[in-house]
Amino acid sequence: MSASGELDALVPERVWQELASALETSTPSRFFTTLRAAGALAQLFPEIDRLWGVPQEAFFHPEIDTGLHAMLVLDASAAMSDRPEIRFAALAHDLGKGVTPPSQWPDHSGHEARGLPLVEDLCRRWRAPRRFRDLALLATGYHGRVHRLGRPNAVEALELMQEADAFRRPERFRELLLVCEADSRGRHGFEQQPYPQRASLEAALTAAKTADRSPLPKDLTDPGEIQSFIRARRLAAIEQVTGE
């Protein structure tokens, strides 16, 4: 089909159905490596195909190749969760590395922002359900921030949670943290390494949401003062669990 051009005739719903089915297997990377071997990956998913051959810094990524890393992360996510949207986010989170200028290799500063339109394009082209798109965009945009918060202080944790809409959508935030842990484990030699960011940020969110359940002082009526009070109370609660 790849050689004959028949892939061009596939409707988006059929492609997405096959992708979604692959994501539900125990080793979803096989779907993509098989497509690549057949020359079909570049036609169907060029954003993923162009990851191969792009180097990363060996100190952080002993596997070096970005395509290999993407497959390792995908399979790590499959070992951690049976949710296909989590696996899709793990697959898509590093697409921005595929368009890093070669002159910048192996550094990929700014790949998070570069990846967002690629995720949008892929999801639009194959009509991905919104829950897949939203989590993939969140993971693409924020995985670097999460990784850097090994022991977050209260201000950093609260700012991340607010930007990632964690208070309105706490379950999706927890899914983001799982994707980030899969990203960390999807590296040679890091498969069993601890990932404290997930536990610390989950604890921070729980503490802040618990604090929110306490009633506000009755004399607080100004909207600005209310927001300041809520922020201060959340910070104090987070400090109790992070120690900073």
ZABA-999195 format. One record per residue: x, y, z of N, C-alpha, C in turn; residue number from 0. Coordinates in steps of 0.02 Angstrom, whole numbers, padded with zeros to 5 digits. Example, Ala and Ser with C-alpha at 12.3 -4.5 7.8 and 13.67 -1.06 7.14 Angstrom:
<sites>
((00660, -00284, 00390), (00615, -00225, 00390), (00660, -00165, 00390), 0),
((00642, -00112, 00354), (00684, -00053, 00357), (00645, 00002, 00394), 1),
</sites>
This chain:
<sites>
((00041, -00061, 00000), (00000, 00000, 00000), (00043, 00063, 00000), 0),
((00099, 00059, 00037), (00143, 00117, 00040), (00174, 00132, -00027), 1),
((00197, 00080, -00061), (00231, 00089, -00126), (00182, 00109, -00181), 2),
((00121, 00085, -00177), (00072, 00097, -00230), (00035, 00163, -00224), 3),
((00043, 00195, -00165), (00007, 00258, -00155), (-00062, 00250, -00127), 4),
((-00081, 00188, -00110), (-00148, 00176, -00084), (-00160, 00209, -00017), 5),
((-00106, 00224, 00020), (-00114, 00256, 00085), (-00148, 00324, 00079), 6),
((-00138, 00357, 00022), (-00168, 00423, 00012), (-00244, 00420, 00010), 7),
((-00271, 00360, -00002), (-00344, 00353, -00008), (-00377, 00336, 00059), 8),
((-00337, 00324, 00111), (-00366, 00307, 00176), (-00402, 00367, 00206), 9),
((-00461, 00356, 00231), (-00499, 00410, 00263), (-00473, 00420, 00334), 10),
((-00479, 00480, 00361), (-00453, 00493, 00429), (-00480, 00446, 00482), 11),
((-00544, 00429, 00478), (-00574, 00386, 00528), (-00541, 00317, 00530), 12),
((-00522, 00292, 00471), (-00489, 00226, 00468), (-00420, 00230, 00498), 13),
((-00383, 00282, 00482), (-00316, 00289, 00509), (-00318, 00296, 00585), 14),
((-00365, 00338, 00609), (-00368, 00347, 00682), (-00389, 00282, 00716), 15),
((-00434, 00244, 00686), (-00455, 00181, 00714), (-00396, 00133, 00722), 16),
((-00354, 00130, 00671), (-00295, 00086, 00675), (-00246, 00111, 00727), 17),
((-00237, 00176, 00731), (-00191, 00204, 00781), (-00217, 00190, 00851), 18),
((-00282, 00203, 00861), (-00311, 00191, 00928), (-00306, 00118, 00947), 19),
((-00316, 00073, 00900), (-00310, 00002, 00915), (-00238, -00016, 00934), 20),
((-00190, 00013, 00899), (-00120, 00000, 00914), (-00102, 00025, 00984), 21),
((-00130, 00081, 01004), (-00115, 00109, 01070), (-00139, 00065, 01126), 22),
((-00186, 00021, 01112), (-00214, -00022, 01163), (-00176, -00089, 01170), 23),
((-00124, -00098, 01130), (-00086, -00160, 01134), (-00033, -00154, 01189), 24),
((-00004, -00211, 01207), (00046, -00211, 01261), (00112, -00178, 01241), 25),
((00128, -00180, 01176), (00190, -00149, 01151), (00172, -00106, 01091), 26),
((00143, -00048, 01101), (00119, -00008, 01045), (00174, 00018, 00998), 27),
((00236, 00018, 01021), (00290, 00042, 00977), (00296, -00001, 00914), 28),
((00275, -00064, 00918), (00283, -00108, 00859), (00243, -00082, 00799), 29),
((00187, -00051, 00812), (00146, -00023, 00759), (00186, 00029, 00719), 30),
((00221, 00072, 00755), (00256, 00127, 00722), (00322, 00104, 00691), 31),
((00356, 00058, 00723), (00418, 00033, 00692), (00403, -00009, 00630), 32),
((00346, -00043, 00630), (00326, -00082, 00571), (00307, -00034, 00514), 33),
((00269, 00018, 00529), (00253, 00068, 00478), (00316, 00099, 00450), 34),
((00363, 00113, 00493), (00426, 00144, 00470), (00464, 00097, 00425), 35),
((00467, 00033, 00443), (00503, -00016, 00401), (00471, -00023, 00333), 36),
((00405, -00012, 00329), (00369, -00019, 00266), (00367, 00046, 00226), 37),
((00397, 00099, 00254), (00397, 00163, 00220), (00332, 00201, 00225), 38),
((00288, 00178, 00271), (00222, 00209, 00277), (00219, 00262, 00332), 39),
((00266, 00261, 00379), (00263, 00308, 00434), (00270, 00380, 00410), 40),
((00315, 00391, 00363), (00326, 00458, 00337), (00265, 00485, 00301), 41),
((00226, 00441, 00271), (00166, 00463, 00236), (00108, 00477, 00284), 42),
((00100, 00436, 00334), (00044, 00443, 00380), (00058, 00489, 00438), 43),
((00117, 00481, 00467), (00135, 00519, 00527), (00205, 00549, 00519), 44),
((00212, 00597, 00475), (00279, 00626, 00463), (00308, 00659, 00525), 45),
((00266, 00684, 00570), (00290, 00716, 00631), (00327, 00666, 00675), 46),
((00304, 00603, 00673), (00337, 00551, 00712), (00397, 00524, 00675), 47),
((00391, 00514, 00610), (00445, 00485, 00570), (00508, 00527, 00572), 48),
((00501, 00593, 00573), (00561, 00635, 00570), (00599, 00637, 00636), 49),
((00574, 00604, 00688), (00611, 00600, 00750), (00673, 00556, 00744), 50),
((00670, 00505, 00701), (00727, 00460, 00694), (00786, 00496, 00661), 51),
((00844, 00484, 00688), (00905, 00515, 00662), (00920, 00582, 00694), 52),
((00877, 00605, 00739), (00889, 00668, 00773), (00921, 00653, 00841), 53),
((00982, 00676, 00853), (01017, 00658, 00915), (00996, 00702, 00974), 54),
((01003, 00674, 01033), (00994, 00710, 01096), (01058, 00706, 01136), 55),
((01063, 00745, 01189), (01123, 00744, 01231), (01128, 00677, 01266), 56),
((01184, 00643, 01257), (01192, 00575, 01284), (01190, 00574, 01359), 57),
((01209, 00628, 01393), (01208, 00629, 01466), (01137, 00619, 01492), 58),
((01088, 00650, 01460), (01019, 00644, 01481), (00983, 00587, 01445), 59),
((01006, 00571, 01384), (00974, 00520, 01342), (01026, 00472, 01315), 60),
((01044, 00421, 01355), (01094, 00373, 01331), (01074, 00338, 01266), 61),
((01009, 00335, 01252), (00986, 00305, 01189), (00999, 00351, 01130), 62),
((01011, 00414, 01142), (01030, 00466, 01094), (00976, 00481, 01042), 63),
((00955, 00432, 01004), (00908, 00445, 00949), (00839, 00462, 00975), 64),
((00811, 00517, 00950), (00746, 00541, 00974), (00690, 00494, 00955), 65),
((00693, 00463, 00897), (00642, 00415, 00877), (00641, 00355, 00924), 66),
((00699, 00330, 00941), (00703, 00274, 00987), (00675, 00294, 01055), 67),
((00692, 00355, 01077), (00666, 00379, 01140), (00590, 00381, 01139), 68),
((00560, 00405, 01085), (00488, 00409, 01080), (00456, 00340, 01088), 69),
((00487, 00289, 01059), (00460, 00222, 01065), (00468, 00194, 01136), 70),
((00524, 00210, 01167), (00535, 00188, 01236), (00485, 00220, 01283), 71),
((00471, 00284, 01272), (00423, 00319, 01314), (00353, 00291, 01303), 72),
((00336, 00277, 01241), (00271, 00249, 01225), (00261, 00182, 01260), 73),
((00310, 00139, 01256), (00303, 00074, 01289), (00305, 00080, 01365), 74),
((00343, 00128, 01391), (00343, 00139, 01463), (00273, 00161, 01486), 75),
((00241, 00204, 01447), (00174, 00226, 01466), (00125, 00168, 01463), 76),
((00134, 00122, 01415), (00090, 00065, 01410), (00097, 00018, 01470), 77),
((00157, 00015, 01498), (00169, -00026, 01557), (00139, 00006, 01620), 78),
((00128, 00071, 01617), (00103, 00108, 01676), (00029, 00121, 01674), 79),
((-00002, 00121, 01615), (-00073, 00138, 01610), (-00103, 00105, 01548), 80),
((-00167, 00086, 01554), (-00202, 00058, 01496), (-00244, 00111, 01460), 81),
((-00237, 00174, 01480), (-00276, 00229, 01450), (-00244, 00250, 01384), 82),
((-00278, 00243, 01328), (-00248, 00259, 01263), (-00230, 00332, 01255), 83),
((-00267, 00378, 01287), (-00250, 00448, 01282), (-00184, 00465, 01317), 84),
((-00169, 00429, 01370), (-00105, 00437, 01404), (-00048, 00412, 01359), 85),
((-00059, 00356, 01327), (-00009, 00328, 01282), (00002, 00374, 01221), 86),
((-00052, 00403, 01196), (-00045, 00449, 01140), (-00006, 00511, 01159), 87),
((-00019, 00538, 01218), (00019, 00596, 01242), (00093, 00580, 01250), 88),
((00107, 00520, 01274), (00177, 00498, 01281), (00211, 00495, 01212), 89),
((00175, 00470, 01163), (00201, 00465, 01095), (00216, 00534, 01066), 90),
((00171, 00582, 01079), (00174, 00646, 01045), (00214, 00700, 01080), 91),
((00234, 00689, 01143), (00259, 00744, 01184), (00322, 00777, 01157), 92),
((00363, 00741, 01119), (00428, 00767, 01096), (00429, 00783, 01022), 93),
((00372, 00791, 00990), (00372, 00802, 00918), (00413, 00863, 00898), 94),
((00418, 00913, 00941), (00455, 00973, 00926), (00529, 00960, 00913), 95),
((00556, 00905, 00940), (00627, 00890, 00929), (00640, 00871, 00856), 96),
((00588, 00849, 00822), (00597, 00831, 00752), (00607, 00890, 00706), 97),
((00593, 00951, 00730), (00603, 01010, 00688), (00655, 01057, 00719), 98),
((00694, 01033, 00767), (00750, 01072, 00793), (00801, 01083, 00737), 99),
((00823, 01144, 00726), (00875, 01155, 00674), (00936, 01112, 00687), 100),
((00963, 01077, 00637), (01022, 01035, 00648), (01080, 01072, 00679), 101),
((01086, 01137, 00665), (01141, 01175, 00694), (01136, 01178, 00770), 102),
((01078, 01164, 00798), (01068, 01166, 00870), (01078, 01099, 00903), 103),
((01078, 01044, 00865), (01086, 00978, 00893), (01150, 00972, 00934), 104),
((01150, 00933, 00987), (01097, 00891, 01014), (01052, 00928, 01064), 105),
((01060, 00994, 01070), (01017, 01033, 01114), (00949, 01043, 01081), 106),
((00897, 01042, 01122), (00829, 01050, 01095), (00790, 01102, 01135), 107),
((00824, 01155, 01154), (00790, 01209, 01190), (00732, 01236, 01149), 108),
((00675, 01243, 01181), (00616, 01269, 01147), (00576, 01217, 01110), 109),
((00593, 01153, 01117), (00557, 01103, 01078), (00484, 01096, 01101), 110),
((00471, 01115, 01164), (00402, 01110, 01188), (00356, 01155, 01146), 111),
((00376, 01218, 01138), (00335, 01265, 01099), (00332, 01245, 01026), 112),
((00388, 01219, 00999), (00388, 01198, 00928), (00342, 01138, 00917), 113),
((00332, 01099, 00969), (00292, 01039, 00961), (00217, 01051, 00961), 114),
((00194, 01105, 00991), (00122, 01117, 00997), (00085, 01118, 00930), 115),
((00109, 01157, 00880), (00072, 01156, 00816), (00077, 01089, 00781), 116),
((00130, 01050, 00793), (00135, 00984, 00763), (00083, 00937, 00791), 117),
((00073, 00941, 00856), (00021, 00900, 00888), (-00048, 00920, 00861), 118),
((-00059, 00986, 00856), (-00122, 01010, 00830), (-00134, 00984, 00759), 119),
((-00083, 00987, 00717), (-00091, 00965, 00648), (-00106, 00890, 00644), 120),
((-00069, 00851, 00683), (-00079, 00778, 00682), (-00150, 00761, 00704), 121),
((-00173, 00793, 00758), (-00240, 00778, 00784), (-00294, 00802, 00736), 122),
((-00283, 00859, 00704), (-00333, 00884, 00657), (-00336, 00839, 00595), 123),
((-00278, 00818, 00571), (-00276, 00779, 00509), (-00313, 00712, 00516), 124),
((-00304, 00680, 00574), (-00334, 00614, 00584), (-00394, 00616, 00631), 125),
((-00418, 00676, 00646), (-00480, 00686, 00684), (-00477, 00650, 00751), 126),
((-00424, 00663, 00788), (-00417, 00634, 00854), (-00470, 00662, 00901), 127),
((-00498, 00622, 00945), (-00545, 00647, 00995), (-00514, 00701, 01038), 128),
((-00554, 00745, 01063), (-00529, 00803, 01099), (-00488, 00784, 01160), 129),
((-00509, 00731, 01195), (-00473, 00712, 01256), (-00401, 00690, 01240), 130),
((-00391, 00660, 01181), (-00324, 00641, 01159), (-00283, 00704, 01144), 131),
((-00313, 00749, 01106), (-00279, 00810, 01087), (-00260, 00852, 01148), 132),
((-00307, 00861, 01193), (-00295, 00906, 01250), (-00239, 00880, 01295), 133),
((-00238, 00816, 01309), (-00185, 00789, 01352), (-00118, 00791, 01316), 134),
((-00118, 00776, 01251), (-00055, 00778, 01212), (-00027, 00849, 01210), 135),
((-00069, 00898, 01203), (-00046, 00968, 01203), (-00019, 00987, 01272), 136),
((-00052, 00965, 01324), (-00030, 00980, 01392), (00039, 00949, 01405), 137),
((00046, 00885, 01387), (00110, 00851, 01397), (00165, 00882, 01356), 138),
((00150, 00901, 01295), (00200, 00933, 01251), (00223, 00999, 01280), 139),
((00177, 01038, 01304), (00194, 01105, 01328), (00226, 01106, 01397), 140),
((00211, 01057, 01439), (00231, 01062, 01509), (00279, 01008, 01534), 141),
((00296, 00959, 01494), (00338, 00905, 01521), (00406, 00931, 01545), 142),
((00434, 00979, 01511), (00498, 01007, 01533), (00492, 01041, 01600), 143),
((00438, 01077, 01611), (00427, 01111, 01675), (00421, 01061, 01731), 144),
((00385, 01008, 01719), (00376, 00957, 01771), (00443, 00924, 01787), 145),
((00482, 00907, 01737), (00547, 00875, 01749), (00592, 00918, 01793), 146),
((00589, 00983, 01784), (00634, 01027, 01821), (00613, 01037, 01894), 147),
((00554, 01012, 01913), (00530, 01021, 01981), (00542, 00958, 02022), 148),
((00604, 00938, 02027), (00620, 00878, 02066), (00599, 00885, 02138), 149),
((00611, 00944, 02167), (00585, 00959, 02234), (00557, 01030, 02229), 150),
((00496, 01038, 02208), (00469, 01104, 02193), (00458, 01145, 02256), 151),
((00471, 01211, 02249), (00448, 01254, 02304), (00375, 01270, 02292), 152),
((00343, 01299, 02341), (00271, 01309, 02338), (00251, 01354, 02281), 153),
((00289, 01407, 02269), (00272, 01454, 02216), (00276, 01420, 02147), 154),
((00329, 01382, 02135), (00337, 01348, 02071), (00281, 01297, 02061), 155),
((00265, 01259, 02113), (00212, 01209, 02107), (00145, 01240, 02094), 156),
((00129, 01294, 02130), (00064, 01326, 02121), (00058, 01357, 02052), 157),
((00111, 01390, 02029), (00108, 01420, 01962), (00097, 01367, 01908), 158),
((00132, 01311, 01914), (00123, 01258, 01865), (00051, 01232, 01867), 159),
((00025, 01220, 01926), (-00043, 01193, 01931), (-00095, 01242, 01904), 160),
((-00085, 01306, 01917), (-00133, 01356, 01891), (-00130, 01359, 01815), 161),
((-00070, 01359, 01787), (-00063, 01363, 01714), (-00090, 01300, 01680), 162),
((-00081, 01243, 01712), (-00104, 01180, 01683), (-00177, 01164, 01700), 163),
((-00211, 01212, 01731), (-00283, 01205, 01746), (-00296, 01146, 01793), 164),
((-00250, 01135, 01840), (-00255, 01077, 01883), (-00313, 01081, 01933), 165),
((-00333, 01141, 01951), (-00386, 01146, 02001), (-00455, 01131, 01971), 166),
((-00464, 01146, 01908), (-00527, 01129, 01875), (-00526, 01058, 01847), 167),
((-00466, 01036, 01827), (-00460, 00969, 01797), (-00404, 00930, 01830), 168),
((-00413, 00912, 01894), (-00360, 00878, 01931), (-00341, 00811, 01902), 169),
((-00389, 00773, 01876), (-00373, 00707, 01850), (-00329, 00713, 01788), 170),
((-00342, 00762, 01746), (-00299, 00771, 01687), (-00229, 00792, 01708), 171),
((-00223, 00832, 01761), (-00156, 00850, 01785), (-00119, 00788, 01809), 172),
((-00153, 00743, 01842), (-00121, 00681, 01865), (-00100, 00639, 01805), 173),
((-00140, 00640, 01752), (-00121, 00605, 01691), (-00058, 00636, 01660), 174),
((-00053, 00702, 01662), (00008, 00735, 01639), (00069, 00710, 01677), 175),
((00062, 00705, 01743), (00119, 00682, 01783), (00138, 00610, 01766), 176),
((00089, 00569, 01750), (00105, 00500, 01731), (00142, 00499, 01664), 177),
((00121, 00541, 01617), (00157, 00545, 01553), (00229, 00567, 01565), 178),
((00238, 00615, 01609), (00306, 00640, 01624), (00349, 00585, 01655), 179),
((00320, 00544, 01698), (00358, 00489, 01726), (00377, 00439, 01672), 180),
((00331, 00425, 01627), (00347, 00380, 01571), (00403, 00409, 01529), 181),
((00403, 00475, 01519), (00456, 00508, 01482), (00523, 00498, 01516), 182),
((00524, 00503, 01582), (00586, 00493, 01619), (00609, 00420, 01615), 183),
((00563, 00374, 01619), (00581, 00303, 01618), (00597, 00277, 01548), 184),
((00577, 00314, 01498), (00590, 00293, 01429), (00659, 00311, 01405), 185),
((00708, 00295, 01445), (00779, 00308, 01429), (00820, 00249, 01452), 186),
((00871, 00231, 01413), (00913, 00175, 01432), (00946, 00188, 01500), 187),
((00936, 00141, 01546), (00966, 00147, 01612), (00923, 00184, 01663), 188),
((00867, 00212, 01640), (00823, 00249, 01686), (00756, 00214, 01697), 189),
((00750, 00153, 01671), (00685, 00119, 01673), (00657, 00110, 01743), 190),
((00701, 00101, 01792), (00678, 00089, 01861), (00697, 00146, 01908), 191),
((00721, 00200, 01881), (00741, 00256, 01924), (00680, 00292, 01953), 192),
((00685, 00315, 02015), (00629, 00351, 02045), (00614, 00416, 02009), 193),
((00552, 00437, 02012), (00531, 00500, 01981), (00492, 00539, 02034), 194),
((00526, 00575, 02078), (00493, 00608, 02135), (00445, 00663, 02115), 195),
((00452, 00691, 02055), (00408, 00746, 02034), (00334, 00726, 02037), 196),
((00320, 00666, 02017), (00249, 00645, 02015), (00219, 00645, 02084), 197),
((00252, 00613, 02131), (00225, 00609, 02199), (00221, 00677, 02232), 198),
((00273, 00718, 02224), (00274, 00782, 02258), (00221, 00829, 02230), 199),
((00210, 00829, 02165), (00160, 00873, 02136), (00089, 00848, 02148), 200),
((00080, 00783, 02150), (00015, 00756, 02168), (-00002, 00775, 02241), 201),
((00047, 00771, 02285), (00036, 00790, 02355), (00022, 00864, 02361), 202),
((00057, 00905, 02321), (00045, 00977, 02323), (-00026, 00994, 02300), 203),
((-00049, 00961, 02247), (-00117, 00973, 02223), (-00169, 00952, 02274), 204),
((-00159, 00895, 02304), (-00206, 00871, 02355), (-00209, 00920, 02413), 205),
((-00151, 00944, 02435), (-00149, 00991, 02491), (-00184, 01056, 02474), 206),
((-00172, 01082, 02415), (-00203, 01145, 02395), (-00278, 01139, 02388), 207),
((-00301, 01083, 02360), (-00373, 01073, 02352), (-00407, 01062, 02419), 208),
((-00373, 01031, 02466), (-00400, 01022, 02533), (-00408, 01090, 02567), 209),
((-00358, 01133, 02557), (-00362, 01200, 02586), (-00420, 01240, 02557), 210),
((-00435, 01229, 02495), (-00490, 01264, 02461), (-00558, 01248, 02492), 211),
((-00563, 01191, 02526), (-00628, 01172, 02553), (-00645, 01210, 02617), 212),
((-00596, 01242, 02647), (-00610, 01282, 02707), (-00647, 01346, 02687), 213),
((-00695, 01367, 02727), (-00734, 01427, 02710), (-00690, 01490, 02711), 214),
((-00709, 01539, 02671), (-00674, 01603, 02670), (-00697, 01646, 02729), 215),
((-00652, 01690, 02754), (-00673, 01737, 02806), (-00733, 01779, 02782), 216),
((-00781, 01790, 02825), (-00842, 01824, 02806), (-00830, 01897, 02787), 217),
((-00776, 01927, 02814), (-00764, 01997, 02800), (-00728, 02008, 02733), 218),
((-00713, 01954, 02698), (-00680, 01960, 02633), (-00735, 01967, 02579), 219),
((-00737, 02024, 02547), (-00787, 02035, 02494), (-00756, 02059, 02429), 220),
((-00698, 02091, 02432), (-00666, 02116, 02371), (-00637, 02057, 02331), 221),
((-00653, 02053, 02266), (-00629, 01996, 02225), (-00553, 01990, 02225), 222),
((-00519, 02046, 02222), (-00446, 02043, 02222), (-00418, 02017, 02287), 223),
((-00447, 02038, 02342), (-00426, 02014, 02408), (-00442, 01940, 02417), 224),
((-00499, 01919, 02390), (-00516, 01848, 02394), (-00465, 01806, 02357), 225),
((-00446, 01827, 02297), (-00397, 01790, 02258), (-00330, 01787, 02294), 226),
((-00310, 01843, 02324), (-00246, 01845, 02361), (-00249, 01798, 02421), 227),
((-00306, 01797, 02455), (-00313, 01753, 02513), (-00309, 01680, 02492), 228),
((-00344, 01662, 02438), (-00344, 01593, 02414), (-00273, 01572, 02394), 229),
((-00238, 01617, 02360), (-00169, 01601, 02339), (-00125, 01590, 02400), 230),
((-00130, 01634, 02450), (-00088, 01627, 02509), (-00104, 01562, 02547), 231),
((-00168, 01545, 02550), (-00187, 01484, 02585), (-00162, 01423, 02548), 232),
((-00166, 01424, 02483), (-00141, 01368, 02443), (-00065, 01361, 02452), 233),
((-00030, 01417, 02450), (00043, 01415, 02458), (00062, 01386, 02526), 234),
((00027, 01406, 02578), (00042, 01381, 02644), (00030, 01305, 02647), 235),
((-00024, 01282, 02616), (-00039, 01211, 02616), (00014, 01172, 02578), 236),
((00036, 01199, 02521), (00087, 01165, 02481), (00153, 01162, 02518), 237),
((00170, 01217, 02552), (00232, 01218, 02590), (00235, 01163, 02643), 238),
((00177, 01145, 02669), (00174, 01093, 02720), (00195, 01025, 02693), 239),
((00183, 01014, 02629), (00200, 00948, 02601), (00265, 00949, 02561), 240),
((00286, 01006, 02536), (00348, 01010, 02499), (00408, 01029, 02542), 241),
((00394, 01062, 02598), (00448, 01084, 02642), (00480, 01148, 02619), 242),
((00455, 01178, 02564), (00484, 01241, 02538), (00428, 01288, 02518), 243),
</sites>
